Amino acid sequence: MSSGGFLLLLGLLTLWAELTPISGQDHPVFCYLPADPGICKAHKPRFYYNPASNKCKEFFYGGCGGNANNFKTREEGHHPLYPPQWGEPPERV
């Protein structure tokens, strides 16, 4: 196998590993990220999914930065992975 083909295969395997749920759970990787208020100073109520409790919990988002485990509503955060939105992370604002 050429080095270019090997690198392509390695890249695809890495991408697959990132998108594969952790520990056999049905949660995308971003569900395991902690609540992150970001670097700005706004005080917007948001929700993050906590896989340990299988519940959404409220936190205050600063308005910029942060991560993908950040939802406008509790309902949106509680089911971030079920069809049809499995392939898309939640809308970031």
N, CA, C and O atoms as a GROMACS GRO file, in nm:
protein
  372
    1MET      N    1   0.086  -0.117   0.000
    1MET     CA    2   0.000   0.000   0.000
    1MET      C    3   0.090   0.124   0.000
    1MET      O    4   0.188   0.130   0.075
    2SER      N    5   0.057   0.219  -0.083
    2SER     CA    6   0.138   0.342  -0.089
    2SER      C    7   0.120   0.423   0.039
    2SER      O    8   0.023   0.403   0.113
    3SER      N    9   0.214   0.513   0.064
    3SER     CA   10   0.204   0.595   0.186
    3SER      C   11   0.081   0.684   0.182
    3SER      O   12   0.020   0.711   0.286
    4GLY      N   13   0.042   0.732   0.062
    4GLY     CA   14  -0.079   0.814   0.051
    4GLY      C   15  -0.204   0.735   0.085
    4GLY      O   16  -0.294   0.785   0.153
    5GLY      N   17  -0.210   0.610   0.038
    5GLY     CA   18  -0.323   0.524   0.068
    5GLY      C   19  -0.330   0.489   0.216
    5GLY      O   20  -0.438   0.483   0.275
    6PHE      N   21  -0.212   0.466   0.275
    6PHE     CA   22  -0.206   0.437   0.418
    6PHE      C   23  -0.255   0.555   0.500
    6PHE      O   24  -0.330   0.538   0.596
    7LEU      N   25  -0.212   0.676   0.463
    7LEU     CA   26  -0.255   0.796   0.535
    7LEU      C   27  -0.405   0.818   0.521
    7LEU      O   28  -0.471   0.858   0.617
    8LEU      N   29  -0.458   0.792   0.402
    8LEU     CA   30  -0.603   0.804   0.382
    8LEU      C   31  -0.678   0.705   0.471
    8LEU      O   32  -0.776   0.741   0.536
    9LEU      N   33  -0.631   0.581   0.474
    9LEU     CA   34  -0.693   0.479   0.558
    9LEU      C   35  -0.685   0.518   0.705
    9LEU      O   36  -0.782   0.505   0.779
   10LEU      N   37  -0.569   0.565   0.747
   10LEU     CA   38  -0.551   0.608   0.885
   10LEU      C   39  -0.646   0.722   0.920
   10LEU      O   40  -0.705   0.724   1.028
   11GLY      N   41  -0.660   0.819   0.828
   11GLY     CA   42  -0.751   0.931   0.850
   11GLY      C   43  -0.896   0.886   0.862
   11GLY      O   44  -0.970   0.934   0.948
   12LEU      N   45  -0.937   0.793   0.775
   12LEU     CA   46  -1.075   0.743   0.780
   12LEU      C   47  -1.101   0.665   0.909
   12LEU      O   48  -1.208   0.677   0.968
   13LEU      N   49  -1.004   0.585   0.952
   13LEU     CA   50  -1.020   0.512   1.078
   13LEU      C   51  -1.029   0.607   1.197
   13LEU      O   52  -1.106   0.583   1.290
   14THR      N   53  -0.951   0.713   1.194
   14THR     CA   54  -0.956   0.812   1.301
   14THR      C   55  -1.092   0.880   1.305
   14THR      O   56  -1.150   0.897   1.412
   15LEU      N   57  -1.143   0.919   1.189
   15LEU     CA   58  -1.275   0.981   1.181
   15LEU      C   59  -1.382   0.886   1.232
   15LEU      O   60  -1.471   0.926   1.308
   16TRP      N   61  -1.375   0.761   1.190
   16TRP     CA   62  -1.472   0.661   1.236
   16TRP      C   63  -1.468   0.647   1.387
   16TRP      O   64  -1.572   0.640   1.452
   17ALA      N   65  -1.348   0.643   1.444
   17ALA     CA   66  -1.334   0.629   1.590
   17ALA      C   67  -1.394   0.748   1.662
   17ALA      O   68  -1.454   0.731   1.768
   18GLU      N   69  -1.379   0.868   1.607
   18GLU     CA   70  -1.436   0.988   1.670
   18GLU      C   71  -1.588   0.987   1.666
   18GLU      O   72  -1.653   1.037   1.758
   19LEU      N   73  -1.645   0.930   1.562
   19LEU     CA   74  -1.791   0.932   1.546
   19LEU      C   75  -1.859   0.812   1.610
   19LEU      O   76  -1.982   0.810   1.624
   20THR      N   77  -1.783   0.712   1.650
   20THR     CA   78  -1.839   0.592   1.712
   20THR      C   79  -1.872   0.622   1.858
   20THR      O   80  -1.790   0.680   1.929
   21PRO      N   81  -1.991   0.583   1.904
   21PRO     CA   82  -2.026   0.607   2.044
   21PRO      C   83  -1.927   0.541   2.139
   21PRO      O   84  -1.867   0.438   2.107
   22ILE      N   85  -1.910   0.600   2.256
   22ILE     CA   86  -1.817   0.553   2.357
   22ILE      C   87  -1.881   0.441   2.439
   22ILE      O   88  -2.000   0.449   2.471
   23SER      N   89  -1.806   0.339   2.472
   23SER     CA   90  -1.846   0.231   2.563
   23SER      C   91  -1.978   0.166   2.524
   23SER      O   92  -2.053   0.123   2.611
   24GLY      N   93  -2.007   0.157   2.396
   24GLY     CA   94  -2.128   0.092   2.354
   24GLY      C   95  -2.254   0.173   2.380
   24GLY      O   96  -2.364   0.125   2.352
   25GLN      N   97  -2.242   0.293   2.432
   25GLN     CA   98  -2.359   0.378   2.457
   25GLN      C   99  -2.406   0.435   2.324
   25GLN      O  100  -2.331   0.440   2.226
   26ASP      N  101  -2.530   0.478   2.321
   26ASP     CA  102  -2.586   0.537   2.200
   26ASP      C  103  -2.572   0.688   2.201
   26ASP      O  104  -2.661   0.758   2.153
   27HIS      N  105  -2.465   0.739   2.253
   27HIS     CA  106  -2.445   0.882   2.262
   27HIS      C  107  -2.329   0.925   2.173
   27HIS      O  108  -2.224   0.861   2.175
   28PRO      N  109  -2.346   1.031   2.096
   28PRO     CA  110  -2.232   1.083   2.021
   28PRO      C  111  -2.126   1.136   2.117
   28PRO      O  112  -2.155   1.164   2.234
   29VAL      N  113  -2.006   1.149   2.069
   29VAL     CA  114  -1.893   1.190   2.152
   29VAL      C  115  -1.920   1.322   2.224
   29VAL      O  116  -1.881   1.336   2.340
   30PHE      N  117  -1.987   1.418   2.159
   30PHE     CA  118  -2.006   1.549   2.223
   30PHE      C  119  -2.093   1.541   2.348
   30PHE      O  120  -2.090   1.632   2.431
   31CYS      N  121  -2.170   1.434   2.364
   31CYS     CA  122  -2.252   1.419   2.485
   31CYS      C  123  -2.168   1.398   2.609
   31CYS      O  124  -2.215   1.418   2.721
   32TYR      N  125  -2.044   1.357   2.591
   32TYR     CA  126  -1.955   1.331   2.705
   32TYR      C  127  -1.872   1.454   2.742
   32TYR      O  128  -1.792   1.449   2.835
   33LEU      N  129  -1.890   1.563   2.670
   33LEU     CA  130  -1.819   1.686   2.703
   33LEU      C  131  -1.884   1.752   2.823
   33LEU      O  132  -2.006   1.746   2.838
   34PRO      N  133  -1.806   1.816   2.909
   34PRO     CA  134  -1.865   1.885   3.025
   34PRO      C  135  -1.934   2.014   2.981
   34PRO      O  136  -1.909   2.064   2.872
   35ALA      N  137  -2.019   2.067   3.066
   35ALA     CA  138  -2.079   2.198   3.039
   35ALA      C  139  -1.965   2.298   3.029
   35ALA      O  140  -1.875   2.300   3.114
   36ASP      N  141  -1.968   2.382   2.927
   36ASP     CA  142  -1.861   2.480   2.906
   36ASP      C  143  -1.924   2.615   2.880
   36ASP      O  144  -1.984   2.635   2.774
   37PRO      N  145  -1.913   2.710   2.974
   37PRO     CA  146  -1.975   2.841   2.956
   37PRO      C  147  -1.909   2.927   2.849
   37PRO      O  148  -1.965   3.029   2.810
   38GLY      N  149  -1.792   2.888   2.801
   38GLY     CA  150  -1.723   2.968   2.700
   38GLY      C  151  -1.648   3.083   2.764
   38GLY      O  152  -1.636   3.093   2.886
   39ILE      N  153  -1.595   3.171   2.677
   39ILE     CA  154  -1.508   3.278   2.726
   39ILE      C  155  -1.577   3.413   2.740
   39ILE      O  156  -1.521   3.506   2.799
   40CYS      N  157  -1.698   3.427   2.687
   40CYS     CA  158  -1.768   3.556   2.696
   40CYS      C  159  -1.845   3.566   2.827
   40CYS      O  160  -1.854   3.469   2.902
   41LYS      N  161  -1.900   3.683   2.853
   41LYS     CA  162  -1.958   3.711   2.985
   41LYS      C  163  -2.110   3.721   2.990
   41LYS      O  164  -2.165   3.763   3.092
   42ALA      N  165  -2.180   3.682   2.883
   42ALA     CA  166  -2.327   3.682   2.888
   42ALA      C  167  -2.372   3.577   2.991
   42ALA      O  168  -2.291   3.496   3.037
   43HIS      N  169  -2.496   3.579   3.025
   43HIS     CA  170  -2.548   3.487   3.128
   43HIS      C  171  -2.674   3.422   3.072
   43HIS      O  172  -2.784   3.445   3.123
   44LYS      N  173  -2.657   3.340   2.966
   44LYS     CA  174  -2.771   3.279   2.898
   44LYS      C  175  -2.799   3.141   2.955
   44LYS      O  176  -2.709   3.057   2.959
   45PRO      N  177  -2.922   3.116   2.999
   45PRO     CA  178  -2.953   2.981   3.048
   45PRO      C  179  -2.951   2.881   2.932
   45PRO      O  180  -3.014   2.904   2.829
   46ARG      N  181  -2.880   2.774   2.950
   46ARG     CA  182  -2.869   2.666   2.851
   46ARG      C  183  -2.872   2.533   2.924
   46ARG      O  184  -2.873   2.528   3.047
   47PHE      N  185  -2.874   2.426   2.846
   47PHE     CA  186  -2.875   2.291   2.901
   47PHE      C  187  -2.764   2.209   2.839
   47PHE      O  188  -2.728   2.228   2.722
   48TYR      N  189  -2.709   2.118   2.918
   48TYR     CA  190  -2.612   2.023   2.867
   48TYR      C  191  -2.658   1.883   2.907
   48TYR      O  192  -2.725   1.866   3.009
   49TYR      N  193  -2.622   1.785   2.825
   49TYR     CA  194  -2.661   1.647   2.854
   49TYR      C  195  -2.556   1.584   2.945
   49TYR      O  196  -2.436   1.589   2.915
   50ASN      N  197  -2.601   1.524   3.056
   50ASN     CA  198  -2.512   1.455   3.149
   50ASN      C  199  -2.536   1.305   3.133
   50ASN      O  200  -2.637   1.254   3.181
   51PRO      N  201  -2.445   1.233   3.065
   51PRO     CA  202  -2.469   1.090   3.040
   51PRO      C  203  -2.468   1.005   3.168
   51PRO      O  204  -2.529   0.898   3.169
   52ALA      N  205  -2.402   1.049   3.273
   52ALA     CA  206  -2.400   0.972   3.398
   52ALA      C  207  -2.538   0.965   3.461
   52ALA      O  208  -2.577   0.861   3.514
   53SER      N  209  -2.612   1.075   3.456
   53SER     CA  210  -2.747   1.078   3.514
   53SER      C  211  -2.856   1.058   3.408
   53SER      O  212  -2.973   1.042   3.441
   54ASN      N  213  -2.815   1.059   3.280
   54ASN     CA  214  -2.908   1.048   3.167
   54ASN      C  215  -3.012   1.160   3.172
   54ASN      O  216  -3.128   1.141   3.135
   55LYS      N  217  -2.968   1.278   3.217
   55LYS     CA  218  -3.057   1.395   3.227
   55LYS      C  219  -2.987   1.519   3.174
   55LYS      O  220  -2.864   1.526   3.167
   56CYS      N  221  -3.069   1.616   3.138
   56CYS     CA  222  -3.015   1.746   3.101
   56CYS      C  223  -3.010   1.834   3.224
   56CYS      O  224  -3.101   1.832   3.308
   57LYS      N  225  -2.905   1.909   3.235
   57LYS     CA  226  -2.890   1.999   3.348
   57LYS      C  227  -2.866   2.140   3.296
   57LYS      O  228  -2.806   2.159   3.190
   58GLU      N  229  -2.912   2.235   3.372
   58GLU     CA  230  -2.899   2.375   3.331
   58GLU      C  231  -2.760   2.429   3.367
   58GLU      O  232  -2.702   2.391   3.469
   59PHE      N  233  -2.709   2.517   3.282
   59PHE     CA  234  -2.588   2.593   3.313
   59PHE      C  235  -2.602   2.728   3.245
   59PHE      O  236  -2.697   2.749   3.169
   60PHE      N  237  -2.512   2.819   3.270
   60PHE     CA  238  -2.518   2.951   3.209
   60PHE      C  239  -2.405   2.966   3.108
   60PHE      O  240  -2.287   2.952   3.140
   61TYR      N  241  -2.446   2.995   2.985
   61TYR     CA  242  -2.355   3.007   2.872
   61TYR      C  243  -2.316   3.153   2.855
   61TYR      O  244  -2.400   3.242   2.864
   62GLY      N  245  -2.188   3.177   2.831
   62GLY     CA  246  -2.137   3.313   2.815
   62GLY      C  247  -2.167   3.377   2.681
   62GLY      O  248  -2.152   3.499   2.668
   63GLY      N  249  -2.208   3.299   2.581
   63GLY     CA  250  -2.245   3.356   2.452
   63GLY      C  251  -2.147   3.328   2.340
   63GLY      O  252  -2.182   3.349   2.223
   64CYS      N  253  -2.026   3.281   2.370
   64CYS     CA  254  -1.931   3.244   2.264
   64CYS      C  255  -1.837   3.137   2.317
   64CYS      O  256  -1.817   3.123   2.437
   65GLY      N  257  -1.780   3.061   2.224
   65GLY     CA  258  -1.692   2.952   2.264
   65GLY      C  259  -1.775   2.836   2.315
   65GLY      O  260  -1.885   2.812   2.267
   66GLY      N  261  -1.723   2.764   2.411
   66GLY     CA  262  -1.794   2.649   2.464
   66GLY      C  263  -1.773   2.527   2.377
   66GLY      O  264  -1.673   2.517   2.305
   67ASN      N  265  -1.867   2.433   2.383
   67ASN     CA  266  -1.857   2.312   2.301
   67ASN      C  267  -1.996   2.272   2.252
   67ASN      O  268  -2.094   2.343   2.275
   68ALA      N  269  -2.005   2.157   2.186
   68ALA     CA  270  -2.130   2.115   2.123
   68ALA      C  271  -2.234   2.062   2.222
   68ALA      O  272  -2.349   2.043   2.184
   69ASN      N  273  -2.197   2.039   2.346
   69ASN     CA  274  -2.294   1.993   2.447
   69ASN      C  275  -2.359   2.117   2.508
   69ASN      O  276  -2.336   2.149   2.625
   70ASN      N  277  -2.440   2.185   2.428
   70ASN     CA  278  -2.497   2.315   2.463
   70ASN      C  279  -2.630   2.328   2.388
   70ASN      O  280  -2.630   2.341   2.265
   71PHE      N  281  -2.741   2.324   2.460
   71PHE     CA  282  -2.872   2.322   2.397
   71PHE      C  283  -2.961   2.433   2.451
   71PHE      O  284  -2.950   2.471   2.568
   72LYS      N  285  -3.048   2.485   2.365
   72LYS     CA  286  -3.139   2.593   2.405
   72LYS      C  287  -3.250   2.543   2.497
   72LYS      O  288  -3.295   2.616   2.585
   73THR      N  289  -3.294   2.420   2.477
   73THR     CA  290  -3.404   2.366   2.558
   73THR      C  291  -3.364   2.233   2.620
   73THR      O  292  -3.274   2.164   2.571
   74ARG      N  293  -3.430   2.198   2.728
   74ARG     CA  294  -3.405   2.069   2.794
   74ARG      C  295  -3.439   1.954   2.700
   74ARG      O  296  -3.368   1.853   2.696
   75GLU      N  297  -3.548   1.968   2.624
   75GLU     CA  298  -3.591   1.863   2.533
   75GLU      C  299  -3.487   1.838   2.424
   75GLU      O  300  -3.458   1.724   2.389
   76GLU      N  301  -3.433   1.945   2.370
   76GLU     CA  302  -3.332   1.934   2.264
   76GLU      C  303  -3.208   1.862   2.316
   76GLU      O  304  -3.148   1.782   2.244
   77GLY      N  305  -3.170   1.889   2.438
   77GLY     CA  306  -3.052   1.828   2.496
   77GLY      C  307  -3.072   1.686   2.541
   77GLY      O  308  -2.976   1.608   2.546
   78HIS      N  309  -3.195   1.650   2.575
   78HIS     CA  310  -3.218   1.516   2.626
   78HIS      C  311  -3.214   1.410   2.516
   78HIS      O  312  -3.182   1.294   2.544
   79HIS      N  313  -3.244   1.448   2.394
   79HIS     CA  314  -3.244   1.352   2.284
   79HIS      C  315  -3.159   1.403   2.169
   79HIS      O  316  -3.210   1.418   2.058
   80PRO      N  317  -3.030   1.430   2.192
   80PRO     CA  318  -2.948   1.486   2.085
   80PRO      C  319  -2.907   1.384   1.981
   80PRO      O  320  -2.848   1.422   1.880
   81LEU      N  321  -2.936   1.256   2.001
   81LEU     CA  322  -2.880   1.155   1.916
   81LEU      C  323  -2.980   1.072   1.840
   81LEU      O  324  -2.941   0.996   1.751
   82TYR      N  325  -3.105   1.083   1.870
   82TYR     CA  326  -3.202   0.997   1.805
   82TYR      C  327  -3.237   1.049   1.667
   82TYR      O  328  -3.231   1.170   1.644
   83PRO      N  329  -3.273   0.960   1.574
   83PRO     CA  330  -3.307   1.002   1.438
   83PRO      C  331  -3.415   1.109   1.441
   83PRO      O  332  -3.500   1.106   1.530
   84PRO      N  333  -3.416   1.203   1.348
   84PRO     CA  334  -3.331   1.208   1.229
   84PRO      C  335  -3.204   1.290   1.246
   84PRO      O  336  -3.130   1.304   1.149
   85GLN      N  337  -3.175   1.343   1.363
   85GLN     CA  338  -3.062   1.435   1.374
   85GLN      C  339  -2.931   1.368   1.413
   85GLN      O  340  -2.837   1.438   1.451
   86TRP      N  341  -2.919   1.237   1.408
   86TRP     CA  342  -2.799   1.165   1.451
   86TRP      C  343  -2.675   1.218   1.383
   86TRP      O  344  -2.570   1.227   1.447
   87GLY      N  345  -2.682   1.252   1.256
   87GLY     CA  346  -2.563   1.294   1.184
   87GLY      C  347  -2.524   1.438   1.207
   87GLY      O  348  -2.412   1.477   1.171
   88GLU      N  349  -2.609   1.518   1.265
   88GLU     CA  350  -2.582   1.660   1.281
   88GLU      C  351  -2.573   1.699   1.427
   88GLU      O  352  -2.660   1.661   1.505
   89PRO      N  353  -2.471   1.774   1.467
   89PRO     CA  354  -2.468   1.826   1.603
   89PRO      C  355  -2.575   1.934   1.617
   89PRO      O  356  -2.624   1.984   1.516
   90PRO      N  357  -2.612   1.971   1.738
   90PRO     CA  358  -2.713   2.075   1.756
   90PRO      C  359  -2.666   2.208   1.700
   90PRO      O  360  -2.547   2.234   1.691
   91GLU      N  361  -2.762   2.291   1.664
   91GLU     CA  362  -2.729   2.424   1.613
   91GLU      C  363  -2.659   2.505   1.721
   91GLU      O  364  -2.706   2.510   1.835
   92ARG      N  365  -2.549   2.565   1.687
   92ARG     CA  366  -2.473   2.647   1.782
   92ARG      C  367  -2.510   2.793   1.764
   92ARG      O  368  -2.524   2.840   1.651
   93VAL      N  369  -2.526   2.862   1.872
   93VAL     CA  370  -2.555   3.006   1.864
   93VAL      C  371  -2.456   3.085   1.943
   93VAL      O  372  -2.465   3.208   1.947
   0.00000   0.00000   0.00000
